[in-house]
């Protein structure tokens, strides 16, 4: 006699792991507090994206108020590698482009 509930639970956990999302997203989602924030951030129908960007801008302003000009420049210097990656992806054509059918 086998327990079918154990088999159904184990098969459902395997189905959750084989999703279409990249592995890095699955790792970020596994972090208890941050994972739920990123799930909401990637949801296009949610207001979380606006609030996230507002919080990032406010943190940048507060770092400038707390540490002065060094706080503003530190954030800008940390964003340089991000912009290099963005420029390289645009140059290599790896940025997804939405195709609209106007015909």
Backbone bond lengths (Angstrom), bond angles and torsions (degrees), N, CA, C in turn:
res aa  C-N    CA-C-N  psi(-1)  N-CA   C-N-CA  omega(-1)  CA-C   N-CA-C  phi
1 X - - - 1.447 - - 1.526 108.57 -
2 X 1.285 114.67 129.40 1.467 119.36 178.06 1.514 108.56 -113.22
3 X 1.296 114.06 150.77 1.462 119.95 179.42 1.522 108.43 -88.94
4 X 1.312 117.28 116.67 1.466 120.68 -177.29 1.524 112.59 -75.29
5 X 1.331 117.60 -23.78 1.464 118.85 179.63 1.516 111.08 -68.43
6 X 1.323 117.16 -36.25 1.462 120.36 178.45 1.526 109.54 -66.62
7 X 1.324 117.38 -40.56 1.457 120.05 179.26 1.522 111.42 -66.76
8 X 1.320 117.61 -39.62 1.459 119.09 -179.80 1.523 111.55 -69.59
9 X 1.334 116.87 -35.63 1.459 119.08 177.19 1.518 111.34 -67.89
10 X 1.309 117.24 -41.28 1.459 119.12 -179.21 1.527 111.13 -69.54
11 X 1.325 117.72 -34.95 1.457 118.88 179.20 1.523 111.62 -72.50
12 X 1.336 118.03 -32.14 1.460 119.12 177.99 1.523 111.85 -71.07
13 X 1.339 117.47 -32.86 1.462 118.93 177.34 1.523 111.21 -70.70
14 X 1.335 117.53 -31.11 1.457 120.51 176.91 1.526 109.96 -71.23
15 X 1.331 118.03 -36.54 1.460 121.27 178.72 1.516 111.46 -64.72
16 X 1.338 117.49 -34.53 1.460 120.20 179.01 1.525 111.44 -68.34
17 X 1.330 117.02 -29.62 1.456 120.21 -177.54 1.516 111.87 -79.53
18 X 1.314 118.25 -23.21 1.458 120.68 -177.88 1.522 110.86 -99.79
19 X 1.309 116.55 54.90 1.457 120.29 178.93 1.523 109.42 -92.01
20 X 1.324 116.10 175.32 1.459 121.69 -178.55 1.521 112.57 -81.75
21 X 1.309 118.34 -5.78 1.462 121.28 -177.44 1.527 110.40 -77.18
22 X 1.336 116.81 149.73 1.470 119.82 177.05 1.525 111.10 -63.34
23 X 1.297 115.20 158.53 1.473 121.55 -176.86 1.531 111.23 -62.98
24 X 1.337 117.63 -34.60 1.465 119.69 -178.73 1.524 111.02 -64.91
25 X 1.355 117.10 -36.57 1.457 119.84 176.89 1.514 110.97 -66.05
26 X 1.324 117.31 -38.70 1.453 120.42 178.49 1.526 110.74 -63.48
27 X 1.337 116.68 -36.89 1.465 119.86 177.87 1.522 111.51 -69.80
28 X 1.324 116.68 -39.13 1.468 119.48 178.44 1.525 110.07 -67.12
29 X 1.333 117.59 -40.09 1.464 121.16 179.30 1.522 111.86 -65.27
30 X 1.322 117.81 -23.50 1.460 121.17 -178.62 1.523 112.18 -74.73
31 X 1.324 118.04 -20.73 1.466 121.04 177.75 1.530 107.59 -72.34
32 X 1.330 118.12 126.77 1.470 120.14 -169.20 1.523 116.06 -56.30
33 X 1.301 120.11 -53.41 1.460 121.04 -173.95 1.524 111.71 -86.13
34 X 1.312 117.01 -43.44 1.455 121.68 -175.56 1.529 111.48 -72.66
35 X 1.322 117.44 -32.93 1.457 121.10 -177.53 1.512 113.31 -60.29
36 X 1.324 116.78 -41.97 1.469 119.64 179.25 1.523 111.20 -68.38
37 X 1.337 117.38 -33.62 1.462 120.02 176.62 1.522 111.15 -64.45
38 X 1.337 117.05 -42.73 1.457 119.95 -179.49 1.520 112.19 -70.20
39 X 1.319 117.71 -32.95 1.468 119.60 175.45 1.519 109.90 -62.40
40 X 1.325 117.08 -43.88 1.459 120.99 178.15 1.530 111.17 -68.13
41 X 1.315 116.68 -34.67 1.462 120.67 -178.82 1.523 111.67 -65.31
42 X 1.318 117.26 -36.96 1.459 121.09 -178.30 1.523 112.74 -83.57
43 X 1.323 118.06 -8.19 1.459 121.52 177.21 1.524 108.38 -79.29
44 X 1.331 116.69 119.92 1.459 120.40 -174.89 1.524 113.14 -73.75
45 X 1.320 118.43 -22.42 1.459 121.31 -178.43 1.523 112.69 -89.21
46 X 1.307 117.12 5.11 1.452 121.44 -176.04 1.529 110.60 -101.98
47 X 1.321 116.10 153.96 1.461 121.53 175.04 1.526 111.53 -85.63
48 X 1.327 117.26 1.67 1.455 120.84 -176.32 1.523 112.09 -63.50
49 X 1.327 118.19 -31.49 1.459 120.33 179.90 1.526 110.78 -63.85
50 X 1.314 116.52 -43.54 1.461 120.51 178.37 1.523 110.97 -63.20
51 X 1.330 116.94 -44.66 1.462 120.16 179.93 1.522 111.92 -67.03
52 X 1.330 117.20 -36.38 1.461 120.55 177.58 1.526 110.61 -62.94
53 X 1.329 116.92 -47.36 1.469 120.38 179.52 1.524 111.33 -64.70
54 X 1.310 116.74 -37.47 1.462 120.49 176.60 1.528 110.73 -63.28
55 X 1.324 117.47 -41.64 1.461 120.63 178.26 1.518 111.78 -66.69
56 X 1.325 118.27 -37.21 1.461 120.97 178.18 1.523 110.11 -64.08
57 X 1.326 117.17 -44.33 1.466 120.67 178.98 1.527 110.45 -64.31
58 X 1.326 117.55 -41.88 1.462 120.07 178.64 1.522 112.12 -64.98
59 X 1.338 117.59 -38.06 1.465 119.82 176.36 1.521 111.19 -64.05
60 X 1.337 116.51 -37.66 1.454 120.31 177.65 1.528 110.41 -65.62
61 X 1.314 117.69 -41.38 1.468 121.54 177.95 1.524 110.84 -65.11
62 X 1.328 116.47 -43.33 1.467 119.50 -179.92 1.523 111.73 -67.74
63 X 1.344 117.97 -33.51 1.461 118.94 176.14 1.532 110.19 -66.39
64 X 1.338 116.54 -35.71 1.456 119.55 175.77 1.522 111.84 -68.23
65 X 1.327 117.19 -36.10 1.464 120.16 178.74 1.525 111.46 -72.36
66 X 1.323 116.83 -33.40 1.468 120.10 -176.08 1.525 111.69 -83.26
67 X 1.344 117.44 -47.10 1.450 120.99 -176.59 1.518 113.33 -104.20
68 X 1.289 118.07 -2.93 1.459 120.29 178.80 1.514 111.65 83.37
69 X 1.320 114.60 -151.66 1.450 120.78 -176.92 1.535 112.26 -64.00
70 X 1.337 117.54 -27.96 1.462 120.93 178.21 1.523 111.32 -65.17
71 X 1.321 117.40 -34.05 1.455 120.69 177.46 1.519 112.48 -66.60
72 X 1.324 116.72 -36.91 1.464 120.71 178.10 1.522 109.74 -71.12
73 X 1.333 117.27 -44.46 1.460 120.52 -178.64 1.522 112.15 -68.78
74 X 1.332 118.75 -32.37 1.463 121.05 179.90 1.523 110.70 -63.16
75 X 1.315 116.97 -41.48 1.464 120.17 178.36 1.518 110.30 -66.79
76 X 1.325 116.70 -41.49 1.468 120.11 179.27 1.524 110.84 -64.45
77 X 1.320 118.06 -39.09 1.463 120.33 178.60 1.517 112.03 -69.08
78 X 1.318 117.62 -31.73 1.471 120.41 177.14 1.521 111.31 -71.04
79 X 1.310 118.28 -24.42 1.456 121.14 -179.97 1.521 113.56 -85.19
80 X 1.338 118.71 -7.03 1.464 121.53 179.54 1.527 111.70 -61.91
81 X 1.339 121.19 -48.29 1.474 119.24 177.79 1.525 112.97 -62.59
82 X 1.318 117.20 -32.98 1.462 120.51 177.71 1.524 109.93 -63.84
83 X 1.320 116.75 -43.61 1.461 119.72 179.99 1.529 111.51 -68.89
84 X 1.338 117.77 -33.62 1.462 119.69 174.66 1.520 110.89 -61.09
85 X 1.312 116.90 -43.55 1.467 120.92 179.14 1.523 110.25 -64.37
86 X 1.334 117.15 -41.87 1.468 120.42 179.34 1.526 110.50 -62.95
87 X 1.328 116.89 -45.12 1.464 120.27 -179.61 1.522 111.05 -64.77
88 X 1.328 118.06 -41.01 1.461 120.74 177.72 1.523 111.81 -64.52
89 X 1.319 117.50 -40.34 1.468 119.97 179.26 1.521 110.98 -66.45
90 X 1.321 116.98 -38.33 1.462 119.58 177.41 1.526 109.89 -66.06
91 X 1.331 116.33 -42.89 1.457 120.69 -178.54 1.529 111.60 -64.33
92 X 1.317 117.05 -40.38 1.462 121.09 -178.26 1.526 112.53 -81.88
93 X 1.307 117.80 -5.36 1.455 121.35 177.95 1.508 114.29 77.15
94 X 1.331 118.52 27.52 1.459 121.75 -178.96 1.517 113.01 -99.29
95 X 1.308 116.89 11.49 1.459 121.03 177.74 1.516 108.23 -89.23
96 X 1.334 118.72 126.55 1.473 118.71 179.95 1.522 111.21 -66.88
97 X 1.296 115.60 132.92 1.460 121.92 -179.46 1.518 107.67 -113.79
98 X 1.318 116.30 131.29 1.467 118.74 177.68 1.518 109.22 -77.25
99 X 1.300 115.53 132.41 1.455 121.41 -178.11 1.512 107.78 -102.73
100 X 1.314 116.00 120.72 1.466 120.41 176.75 1.520 108.50 -104.98
101 X 1.294 116.33 138.99 1.447 121.76 -177.93 1.522 108.98 -98.28
102 X 1.321 117.30 98.33 1.459 121.68 -177.19 1.517 113.35 -90.54
103 X 1.285 118.79 1.00 1.452 121.89 -175.95 1.505 111.97 -90.24
